[in-house]
Amino acid sequence: MCSRYYIDNSMLDLMNIPVAHSYQSVMRVPHHDVCPGQCAPVIAQERHELSLQEMKWGFPQLRGKGLFINARAETALQKRTFSESVLYRRCVIPAVHFYEWDAEKNRVTFSKKDAGLLYMAGFFDLYQEESRFVILTTQANPSVAPVHERMPLILGSEDVEPWICRQELTESFLQKVPAALTRMQEYEQQNLFDYYR
């Protein structure tokens, strides 16, 4: 599961794929954690090229019962709420890092091992003329599994354009195992035996 991630101005320098900037405010990306219901930069296709657009995180649930913020990669194509968007409106959500919380509710930060940008696979749709996105999640890899059983479906920079533009590759990308990540935790319980050893 992914329910919070971090963005800042460094993303524009770290982004190693050609994208057009389709709105001016993206040039001044604020330093902050992105939470469900907030707007953030998203890479999508526009007029046959990749562009950086502003979208809101989360599909509204029926009867105003909250937001769908994640979708399981394993079942997204079978879910009526998601299937058409996964097939025809794929996007990528860039992030500096994302967070998960361990069993003791401590926040754990995950980032790329080379300090590069994370590209999270997602999809979007229009709700009342507003573009909204959802992040795909998959089974946690060995980097994340000790903290949480799910994680965002992370793509390599070379996967961004094919994921967004090549529908015939969608199913294979949904089965992708994300690369290893760096894990950082501000506080971690020390074992007394280790402390005195």
Helices and strands as residue ranges (DSSP letters): E 5-7, H 10-14, E 20-21, G 24-28, E 32-34, E 39-46, E 49-57, E 59-60, G 62-64, E 67-68, E 70-72, G 76-78, H 83-88, E 90-95, E 97-101, E 107-112, E 118-127, E 130-139, E 150-152, E 154-155, G 157-159, H 160-165, G 167-169, H 170-174, E 181-185, H 192-196
